[in-house]
Amino acid sequence: MPTFSRHALAAMSIVAASAIGCAGANAATLEAIKESGTVRIAVANEIPYGYVDPSGEAKGAGPDVAKAVMEKLGVEKIEWITTNFSSLIPGLQADRFDMVAAEMAILPDRCNQVLFSEPNTSYGEGLLVAQGNPKDIHAFEDFAKKGDLKVAIMAGADQLEMMQKLGVDEANLVTIAANADAISTVSTGRADAYAATSLTTSGLAKQSDRVELAAKFTDPVIDGEPVRSWGGFTFASGNEGLRDAVNGALAEFKKTDEWAEIGKTYGFTEADLDGSTTRTTEQLCTASD
């Protein structure tokens, strides 16, 4: 590995920051999108948040709401792009798409890299374990208390930070590229459980009899507060115009029965729907680490 002076590293950082800033500045405005007739929206193929089914149709809480929002904004066509979750923010920064509809959790460190809409959804956490739950796992904290347990997390997901804050040893963390890898990772014993949102783990449990949801799951408590996430649409830094337009259309759409029905279709509870209005993006972006 080559070594660099502090001056060289500083210069490289400035160049990188400038490149990201330029990408944001070059991101398509709503006017440009309407003129072209097409908006590029990315998903991470994560059920039920945002995915493309075998027929090529985009579905999920993010895409279904995004379709309604874009219709309100007069955008005729959506080009759906699928990528790994960990590539969503870099993709926005590199102008590979205009918007993300993956219900990405709004977190301060992410707010330093991209722009978020106001929350569209709210959701809790869960654990996927092997059938019969042989290791008797019921909480994220179990991985900190029992040093021989391994937990899988998806690359780029905020469960990593949760585990770190709970004191889970890095050696006990198993990173996977996508949710689709979780069932085999847990069922073969590569990890004793997969940590993700309650909706993600519930959906995975329905796909195979080799795994199940951890029963009597206890929500993780971090910094004295039970963990709940708020998901929103994501945009490149500097593209406030598109973000603000989406916020306006989203606020109106959330007042409709159609918005609530979309959430319920994908497994969101009344508590989740109500919870989506209890925090603003400004509050979530400035929350204490």
N, C-alpha and C positions, 0 to 999 in steps of 0.2 A: 504494500500500500504506500503510495507516495506521501510525503509530508509537505506541509505548507506553512509559511509564516503566518502570524496573526493578521498581518496587513493583507496578505493574499486571500486568506479566508474571508476577511471583511469585505474585500472587493467582490469575491464570488457571491457572498450573501446579498450584496447590493444589486448585482446583476440578476440574481434569481428573483429577488423581490420586484425588480423593475419588470422582469418578464411576466410575472404574475399580474402586476398592475396593468401592463399593456393588454394582457389577455382579457382582463375585466373591461378595459376601456374599449376593446374591439368587439365585445359581446354584442349580439344582435339586439337592437332596441325593439319595442313592441311595433313601432311604425315600420321598421325594416322587415319584421316577421310578417306583418299584415300585407306588406307590399309583395313579399315572396309567396305568401299564402301558406307557408309551412313553418311550424315550430318543431325543434328537435328536443325531445324529452327522453331522459334516461331512466331506467329502472334497474334493479339489481336481481331480478328474478327471485324475489323473496315473497312467498305467500304468507299472509294475505295483503301485504303492503303495496307491492308493485311487481308485476310479472307479465310475461307474454306466454299465452297458452299454446298448445301444439298447433292450433289453427292460425297462429300469428296475431291473435287479438290481445291487446293490452288490457289487463284486468287488475283489480286490487283497489284498496281504499284511496291510494294516491292517483292512479290513472283514471279511475271513474270520476273522481272530483275534478281532476285536471281537464278531462274532456268537457265537462260542464262549464268550467271556468273559461276555457279557450273559446267555446261557443259564445259565451257572453261577451268576450273581448273581440269577437269577429274574426278569429283565426280559423281558416278553412280546413287545414290538414295538420295532423300530428305525425311526425316521423319518430317511431319508437326505437330506442337504442338500448340493448341489454349489455351490462358489464358487471364485473365483480363489485361488491360493495366498496372495497378499498380503493377502487378506481373512480368512484363518483366525483369526489372533490378534485382530484387531479384532472379529470376529464373536463369539468367546468373551467378550471384554470387554463386548460389548453384549448378552450373553445371547441371541444368536440361535440358539445350539445349546449342548448340554451337554458335548460332547466332540468331539475331532478325531481321525480315524483315517487320517491322510495320511502316516504315518511321517515326520513332520517331524523334522529333525535337532535333537538336543538340544544347544543352544549357550548359553553364559553370558548373552548379551544377551537371548535369548528366555526364559531362566529368570527374568529380572527382570520379565517381563511376564505369564507364564502358568506353570502347573504341568505337569510331565511325569511320566508313568509311568516305571517302569524300562524299559530298552531292549527293544523287540520285534524289531528288525532291526539289521543292520549292513551297510554297503555302501561301495564305492569310487566313484571318479570316472571320467568318460569325455568324449569329444568327438565330436560329429556334424559331418561335413565334406561338401562337395560330392563327387559321384561322381568317383573318380579322385584325390581329395585334391590338387587342382592347386597349392595353396599349401604342400604338404609340411608339414602341421601334425601334431605328435605329442605335444604337452605344453602344459599351461597356461602354462608359462614362456615358450613361443614368443611369446606376445602381449606380453610385457615386453621380449623381446630384439629382436623385429622390429616396429618402430614403425608399419608400414603395415598391420598385420593388425587386423581387427575381430572381436570375439567377442560373441555374443549370450548373455544370461543371463535367466532368468525373474525377474520382479519379486518381491521378497521372498525369493528363494532365497539360500542361504549361499555360492554360488559368487561372489557379488559381493564378499564379504569376502575370499575366497581371492585373487581377482584384485587387489584393493587391496593385500593384504599382499605379493603378488609384484611389485608396482610397475607394474601395467598402467595406462597413461594412461586417465583417465576418458573422453577423447574417442574411445577405441577400444572402449568398452563400448556394446552395443546392448541395450536392455531390451525384452523381449516380455512379453505378459500371460499367456500359457499355453504349455505344451509343444506344443499343437497348431499353434502359429504357427512352430515351429522349422524344419520342413521347407521351407516357402516362404521363410523368412528366409535360410536357408543356400543353397538351390538358386538363388535369384534374385540372390545376391551382396550382399544388404543387410548380411550378416555373413559372415565366412570360416569360422566354426565356431559351434557351439552347445555351451556347457559345461553339463553336468548330471551326474547320477550315471550309473554304468556301466549300470545296469538301464534307466534312462530312455532313454539314447542308443541302446542296443541295440534297444529296442522301437521307437523311431522309425525306425531304419535299416531295419527289416523292412517298414515301411509304404510305402516309395517307392524306386524305383531311381535317383532323382535325388540321393540322399545315401547315405553309408556311415559306418561307424565309423572313426575314425582308427586305423590299424593301428600296431602297435608303440608303443602309448600308454604314456607314463611317468607314474606317479602323481605329483601335485604334492607337493613337500616344503616345508612351512611351519614355521618355527621349529625346523628340524632334524628334523621328524617327517613321515613319509609320511601323507598325508591319508586318514582313514577316518571315516565318519559313523555315528552311532548314532541310529536313529529310534524314537520312542515315541508313545504316545497323549498328547493334550494337553487340559488343563482350565483353567477360569478360576481366577485367583488367589483364594484363600479357600475353594476347594472341595476341601480335603484329604480329606474323607470319601469322596467319589466316587473320587478318585485312589487312595486307600489300598485301597478295595474292589477296584478294577480291578487294582491291583498284586498283591493276594493271589490273585485268580483267574488272572491272567497267569502268575504264578510256577508255579502248579500245571499250567497248560496247556502251558507250555514244556517240561515233563518228558515230554510225550506224543509218540508218533510222528505224531499228527495235526498238531501244530504244525510239525514238521520237514517234513512233506509239503506243507503250505501254502506254506512258504518255497520249496521246490524247484519247486513248480508254477509259481511266478512268477519263476523264474530265479535265485534265491539259491543260492549255492554252499555246500558244506560249510564252507568258510572263513568265509563270511558268517554262517552259522548259529552256528558256534563263536564267531565274533567278537562276536556279540550279548551274550555273557556276560562279556566281558573288561573292561567298564567299567560302573560304576554311574551312576545319574543324578546322585547327589551329586558324584561325581568330574567328570562332564561339565559340570555347572553351575558348578563352582568352578575349572575349568581356566583356566590363565593365558591372557589374550588375546594 
